[in-house]
């Protein structure tokens, strides 16, 4: 029997929960997708960027584990999950399988799959692909899905496939939409104990009651979980990446990893202000990633006096001694003479004659990140491209520029 597998995730962020009533079970993928699509933003997570043979336990906000029975038929043991391109898929090339059992889950072995989400959601659905044979009169559903809402909710699969891809590749859909949010789903494959068959998990659909905001709105929003669509990655640092709008009107640091410079993305995360005074998004899930229609915005050239800006922008404070509009988060180009280098080479300062205060005896803009300060010396004139940032010293807030790689600094 040939078994199809693919994992595709759609995270639909709801602008309002009013349309969600009591928990509802879905065995029709089209109806589930329509119900979710009516509520807000849709996006897809694809496994094609994952290497075949790699672990399939973690995908952004989604963590997956599984277990099954040992040969004694009673002792449960962990099932290792793996990305595989062995089987046909409904989208893309890759899939998730159970390593050591032909990259397939075994209903006859009582395989149970647990999906943990790092943020509560209101809807979750999976496509299950195999070729089970119903037992009982009437036929017993093959799978049971349990959502850990406060009261708990179970959904049972249909006994007839939602879609037939080919012989042995029959698709069943099972989903839950709930007014009460939940952060864990358990999928049981032994709902019909008399049925013995192999299967795979295909698409995974998720929905969450989260606001979708543009970048300017995010900077002015109270701390909360939000999704920010249509932003371009301008620079990728070791612990964060910076994004901005195409018109360079607004930028933001996103704490997390996985982004590619020059790509347009949608990001799901928690808004907050960090200890340095910078408004950031703590990444929960990187959603879409594709080539932007108009390319990557070029760095915005400015004098040292303008770095950071003096005025606030929503919850983003300005910098002491700054002037002009707030530009924290934007990709910028500045230049000047190196006035100081830290003894541990973690930062240096440059001054273009503005004599910008930075809380030390030497004036200039603080440059941090991958600066390769060992190769520099005081008095060198340099051009710096990086992300406009901020840091706190005592009770004051000063500007900084964060570079992603040593080539972001060039001599002039």
C-alpha positions as CSV (number, residue, x, y, z in Angstrom):
1,X,0.0,0.0,0.0
2,X,1.4,3.4,-1.0
3,X,0.9,6.1,1.6
4,X,1.0,9.8,0.9
5,X,2.4,12.3,3.4
6,X,2.8,16.1,3.5
7,X,2.7,18.7,6.1
8,X,1.4,22.1,5.2
9,X,0.4,24.6,7.9
10,X,-2.0,27.5,7.5
11,X,-2.1,29.9,10.4
12,X,-5.2,32.1,10.1
13,X,-5.3,35.0,12.5
14,X,-8.7,36.1,13.5
15,X,-9.6,39.8,13.8
16,X,-12.6,39.0,15.9
17,X,-13.8,35.9,17.8
18,X,-17.5,36.8,17.5
19,X,-18.1,34.4,14.7
20,X,-16.7,31.5,16.6
21,X,-19.5,29.8,18.6
22,X,-19.2,26.5,20.6
23,X,-16.5,24.0,19.5
24,X,-17.3,22.3,16.2
25,X,-15.8,19.3,14.6
26,X,-15.1,19.2,10.9
27,X,-14.5,16.3,8.6
28,X,-14.7,18.4,5.4
29,X,-11.5,20.3,4.7
30,X,-13.3,22.7,2.4
31,X,-15.8,23.7,5.0
32,X,-13.1,24.1,7.6
33,X,-11.0,26.3,5.4
34,X,-14.1,28.4,4.5
35,X,-15.0,28.8,8.2
36,X,-11.4,29.9,9.1
37,X,-10.9,32.1,6.0
38,X,-14.0,34.2,6.9
39,X,-12.3,35.2,10.2
40,X,-9.1,36.8,9.1
41,X,-5.6,36.4,7.6
42,X,-4.5,33.1,6.0
43,X,-1.0,31.9,5.4
44,X,0.8,28.7,4.7
45,X,3.9,27.0,6.1
46,X,5.7,24.7,3.7
47,X,8.3,22.1,4.6
48,X,10.1,22.3,1.3
49,X,12.9,24.3,2.9
50,X,13.5,21.4,5.3
51,X,16.1,18.7,4.4
52,X,14.8,15.2,3.9
53,X,15.9,13.1,6.8
54,X,15.9,16.0,9.3
55,X,13.9,16.1,12.5
56,X,10.2,16.9,12.2
57,X,9.6,17.8,15.8
58,X,9.6,21.6,15.6
59,X,8.1,24.1,13.1
60,X,8.0,27.6,14.6
61,X,5.1,27.7,17.1
62,X,4.3,24.1,16.5
63,X,6.1,21.2,18.4
64,X,5.2,17.7,17.5
65,X,5.8,14.5,19.4
66,X,4.5,10.9,19.0
67,X,4.5,7.6,20.7
68,X,3.4,4.0,20.0
69,X,3.4,0.5,21.5
70,X,6.5,-1.7,21.8
71,X,6.5,-5.3,20.7
72,X,4.9,-6.4,24.0
73,X,1.8,-4.5,22.9
74,X,1.5,-2.5,26.2
75,X,4.6,-0.5,26.8
76,X,4.6,2.9,25.1
77,X,7.7,4.3,23.5
78,X,8.6,7.5,21.7
79,X,8.3,7.6,18.0
80,X,10.9,9.6,16.2
81,X,9.5,12.0,13.5
82,X,11.4,12.8,10.4
83,X,11.0,15.0,7.3
84,X,10.8,12.7,4.2
85,X,10.4,13.0,0.5
86,X,9.7,9.3,0.0
87,X,6.1,9.7,-0.7
88,X,3.9,11.7,-3.0
89,X,2.4,14.9,-1.5
90,X,-0.5,17.2,-2.2
91,X,1.8,20.2,-2.1
92,X,5.6,20.5,-2.3
93,X,8.1,17.7,-2.0
94,X,8.5,17.0,1.7
95,X,6.4,15.3,4.4
96,X,6.5,14.1,8.0
97,X,7.0,10.4,8.7
98,X,7.7,8.1,11.6
99,X,11.3,7.1,11.4
100,X,12.0,3.4,11.7
101,X,8.5,2.3,10.5
102,X,8.7,3.1,6.8
103,X,8.1,6.8,7.4
104,X,4.5,6.0,8.3
105,X,2.4,6.0,11.4
106,X,0.9,2.7,12.5
107,X,-2.7,2.7,13.7
108,X,-2.4,-1.0,14.7
109,X,0.5,0.1,16.9
110,X,-1.6,2.7,18.7
111,X,0.5,5.6,17.4
112,X,-0.5,8.8,19.1
113,X,0.6,12.2,17.8
114,X,0.7,15.3,20.0
115,X,0.7,18.8,18.6
116,X,1.8,21.5,21.1
117,X,1.5,25.2,20.2
118,X,3.5,28.0,21.9
119,X,0.4,30.3,21.6
120,X,-3.2,29.4,22.1
121,X,-5.3,28.9,19.0
122,X,-9.0,28.6,18.2
123,X,-8.9,26.1,15.3
124,X,-6.8,23.2,14.3
125,X,-7.2,20.7,11.5
126,X,-5.1,17.9,9.9
127,X,-5.3,15.9,6.7
128,X,-4.7,12.2,7.4
129,X,-3.7,10.0,4.4
130,X,-3.8,6.2,4.2
131,X,-6.1,3.4,3.1
132,X,-7.9,2.1,6.3
133,X,-10.8,-0.4,6.1
134,X,-13.8,0.4,8.2
135,X,-15.0,-2.1,10.8
136,X,-18.3,-2.4,12.7
137,X,-21.9,-1.6,11.7
138,X,-22.2,1.3,11.5
139,X,-18.5,1.8,10.7
140,X,-16.3,3.1,13.5
141,X,-14.3,6.3,12.8
142,X,-10.6,5.7,12.5
143,X,-9.2,8.7,14.4
144,X,-10.1,10.8,17.4
145,X,-8.8,14.3,18.0
146,X,-8.8,15.8,21.4
147,X,-8.4,19.6,22.0
148,X,-7.3,20.5,25.6
149,X,-9.8,23.3,26.0
150,X,-10.9,23.9,29.6
151,X,-13.8,21.5,29.2
152,X,-12.0,19.4,26.5
153,X,-13.4,18.6,23.1
154,X,-13.2,15.5,20.9
155,X,-13.7,15.2,17.2
156,X,-14.1,11.9,15.3
157,X,-13.0,11.4,11.7
158,X,-15.3,10.3,8.9
159,X,-15.3,6.7,7.7
160,X,-15.3,7.8,4.1
161,X,-12.4,9.8,2.6
162,X,-12.7,13.5,1.9
163,X,-10.5,13.1,-1.2
164,X,-8.9,10.2,-3.1
165,X,-5.5,11.1,-4.6
166,X,-4.7,7.7,-6.0
167,X,-5.1,4.1,-5.0
168,X,-3.9,3.8,-1.4
169,X,-3.8,7.5,-1.0
170,X,-7.1,8.4,0.5
171,X,-7.4,11.7,2.4
172,X,-9.4,12.2,5.6
173,X,-9.8,15.5,7.2
174,X,-10.3,16.1,10.9
175,X,-10.5,19.6,12.5
176,X,-11.8,21.6,15.5
177,X,-12.9,25.2,15.6
178,X,-13.5,26.5,19.2
179,X,-14.5,29.7,20.8
180,X,-12.3,28.6,23.8
181,X,-8.6,28.8,22.9
182,X,-6.4,25.7,23.3
183,X,-2.7,25.0,23.0
184,X,-2.5,21.3,22.5
185,X,-4.1,18.7,20.3
186,X,-3.8,14.9,20.7
187,X,-4.5,12.7,17.8
188,X,-5.3,9.0,18.5
189,X,-5.1,6.4,15.8
190,X,-6.6,3.6,17.8
191,X,-10.2,4.9,17.9
192,X,-11.2,1.8,16.0
193,X,-9.1,-0.9,17.8
194,X,-10.0,-3.5,15.1
195,X,-8.5,-1.4,12.2
196,X,-4.9,-2.1,11.4
197,X,-3.4,0.3,8.9
198,X,-0.6,2.8,8.1
199,X,-1.2,6.5,7.7
200,X,0.5,9.8,7.4
201,X,-0.3,13.4,8.5
202,X,-0.6,15.8,5.6
203,X,-1.9,19.4,6.0
204,X,-2.0,21.1,9.4
205,X,-4.4,24.1,9.6
206,X,-4.4,26.5,12.5
207,X,-6.3,29.7,13.4
208,X,-5.8,32.1,16.3
209,X,-7.8,35.1,17.6
210,X,-5.0,37.6,17.0
211,X,-5.0,41.1,15.6
212,X,-3.3,41.8,12.2
213,X,-1.5,45.2,12.3
214,X,0.7,47.1,10.0
215,X,4.1,48.1,11.2
216,X,3.1,51.6,12.3
217,X,0.1,50.3,14.2
218,X,2.4,47.7,15.9
219,X,4.7,50.4,17.2
220,X,1.7,52.2,18.7
221,X,-0.1,49.1,20.1
222,X,-0.2,47.9,23.7
223,X,1.9,44.8,24.4
224,X,0.0,41.8,22.9
225,X,0.3,39.0,20.4
226,X,-0.1,40.3,16.8
227,X,0.6,39.4,13.2
228,X,2.4,41.9,11.0
229,X,2.1,41.1,7.3
230,X,4.0,42.4,4.3
231,X,7.3,43.5,5.8
232,X,10.7,43.2,4.2
233,X,13.8,41.8,6.0
234,X,16.5,44.4,5.8
235,X,19.2,42.9,7.9
236,X,19.7,39.7,9.9
237,X,21.7,39.8,13.2
238,X,22.7,37.0,15.5
239,X,19.7,37.3,17.9
240,X,17.2,39.2,15.7
241,X,16.4,40.5,12.3
242,X,15.1,43.9,11.3
243,X,12.2,44.6,9.0
244,X,10.6,47.7,7.5
245,X,8.0,48.9,5.1
246,X,8.8,49.4,1.4
247,X,8.6,53.2,1.8
248,X,11.1,53.2,4.6
249,X,8.7,55.0,6.9
250,X,8.9,52.5,9.7
251,X,11.2,49.7,10.9
252,X,11.2,47.2,13.7
253,X,13.5,44.6,15.3
254,X,12.1,41.1,15.5
255,X,13.8,38.9,18.2
256,X,14.2,35.5,16.8
257,X,15.7,33.7,13.8
258,X,14.9,32.0,10.5
259,X,14.4,35.0,8.3
260,X,16.3,35.7,5.0
261,X,17.5,39.1,4.2
262,X,15.7,40.6,1.2
263,X,12.6,38.5,1.7
264,X,9.1,39.8,2.3
265,X,7.5,38.1,5.3
266,X,4.5,38.0,7.7
267,X,5.5,37.6,11.3
268,X,3.5,36.4,14.4
269,X,4.8,37.4,17.8
270,X,4.5,39.3,21.1
271,X,5.0,43.1,21.1
272,X,7.0,44.6,23.9
273,X,9.7,47.1,24.8
274,X,13.0,45.6,25.8
275,X,15.3,46.7,28.6
276,X,17.2,49.0,26.3
277,X,14.0,50.9,25.4
278,X,13.5,49.4,21.9
279,X,10.1,48.4,20.7
280,X,10.5,44.8,19.4
281,X,8.4,41.8,18.4
282,X,9.3,38.5,20.1
283,X,8.9,36.0,17.3
284,X,6.4,33.2,17.8
285,X,6.1,32.1,14.1
286,X,7.6,33.2,10.8
287,X,4.8,32.8,8.4
288,X,5.3,33.6,4.7
289,X,8.6,34.3,3.0
290,X,8.8,35.3,-0.6
291,X,10.5,37.8,-3.0
292,X,9.2,41.3,-2.6
293,X,7.7,42.9,-5.6
294,X,9.8,46.1,-5.3
295,X,13.0,44.6,-3.9
296,X,14.7,45.4,-0.6
297,X,14.6,49.0,0.6
298,X,18.0,50.7,0.5
299,X,19.5,52.0,3.7
300,X,18.5,55.5,4.6
301,X,21.5,57.9,4.8
302,X,21.5,60.3,7.7
303,X,23.8,62.4,9.9
304,X,24.8,61.3,13.3
305,X,22.6,63.9,14.8
306,X,19.5,62.2,13.2
307,X,20.2,58.6,14.2
308,X,17.4,57.3,16.4
309,X,15.5,60.5,16.1
310,X,14.3,62.7,19.0
311,X,10.6,62.3,18.9
312,X,8.7,59.1,20.0
313,X,6.8,56.9,17.6
314,X,3.9,55.3,19.4
315,X,5.5,53.2,22.2
316,X,9.0,53.7,20.7
317,X,10.8,56.4,22.7
318,X,13.2,58.8,21.0
319,X,16.9,59.2,21.9
320,X,18.4,61.9,24.2
321,X,20.1,64.6,22.1
322,X,18.4,63.3,18.9
323,X,16.6,65.4,16.3
324,X,13.9,64.7,13.7
325,X,11.6,61.8,13.2
326,X,12.0,58.5,15.1
327,X,13.9,56.0,12.9
328,X,14.7,53.2,15.3
329,X,14.3,49.9,13.5
330,X,15.1,51.3,10.1
331,X,18.1,50.3,7.9
332,X,20.5,53.3,7.8
333,X,23.8,54.5,6.5
334,X,26.0,56.7,8.6
335,X,29.7,57.8,8.4
336,X,32.4,59.4,10.6
337,X,35.7,59.0,12.4
338,X,36.2,56.3,15.0
339,X,36.5,58.0,18.3
340,X,36.6,55.0,20.7
341,X,36.9,51.2,20.7
342,X,35.8,49.1,23.7
343,X,38.6,47.1,25.3
344,X,36.7,43.9,24.7
345,X,36.0,45.0,21.1
346,X,32.2,44.6,21.5
347,X,31.5,48.2,20.3
348,X,33.0,51.3,18.9
349,X,31.9,54.9,18.4
350,X,32.0,57.1,15.3
351,X,31.5,60.9,15.0
352,X,30.8,62.9,11.8
353,X,31.3,66.2,13.6
354,X,27.9,66.2,15.3
355,X,29.6,65.4,18.6
356,X,26.6,63.2,19.7
357,X,26.7,62.3,23.3
358,X,26.7,58.6,24.1
359,X,27.2,58.6,27.8
360,X,31.0,58.2,27.6
361,X,33.9,60.7,27.5
362,X,34.1,60.2,23.7
363,X,31.4,61.5,21.4
364,X,29.8,59.6,18.6
365,X,27.2,56.9,17.6
366,X,27.7,53.5,19.2
367,X,28.3,50.8,16.7
368,X,27.5,47.2,17.9
369,X,27.2,43.7,16.4
370,X,29.7,42.0,14.0
371,X,32.0,45.0,13.8
372,X,35.4,43.3,13.7
373,X,36.7,46.0,15.9
374,X,40.1,44.3,16.2
375,X,40.9,45.4,12.6
376,X,40.0,49.1,13.3
377,X,41.7,51.9,15.2
378,X,40.8,55.2,16.6
379,X,41.0,57.9,13.9
380,X,39.9,55.6,11.0
381,X,37.1,57.1,8.8
382,X,34.4,54.6,8.0
383,X,30.9,54.2,6.5
384,X,28.5,52.0,8.5
385,X,25.3,50.3,7.2
386,X,23.1,48.7,9.8
387,X,19.9,48.8,11.9
388,X,19.1,51.9,13.8
389,X,18.7,51.0,17.5
390,X,18.8,52.4,21.0
391,X,20.5,51.6,24.3
392,X,20.2,52.8,27.9
393,X,23.0,54.2,30.0
394,X,22.0,55.4,33.4
395,X,18.7,57.2,33.0
396,X,19.3,58.3,29.4
397,X,18.7,56.6,26.1
398,X,21.3,56.9,23.3
399,X,21.3,55.8,19.7
400,X,23.2,52.8,18.3
401,X,23.6,51.2,14.9
402,X,23.7,47.4,14.8
403,X,25.7,45.8,12.0
404,X,25.1,42.2,10.8
405,X,28.5,41.5,9.3
406,X,31.9,43.1,9.2
407,X,31.5,44.1,5.6
408,X,28.7,46.5,6.7
409,X,31.6,48.7,7.8
410,X,33.9,50.1,5.0
411,X,36.7,52.6,5.0
412,X,36.3,56.0,3.4
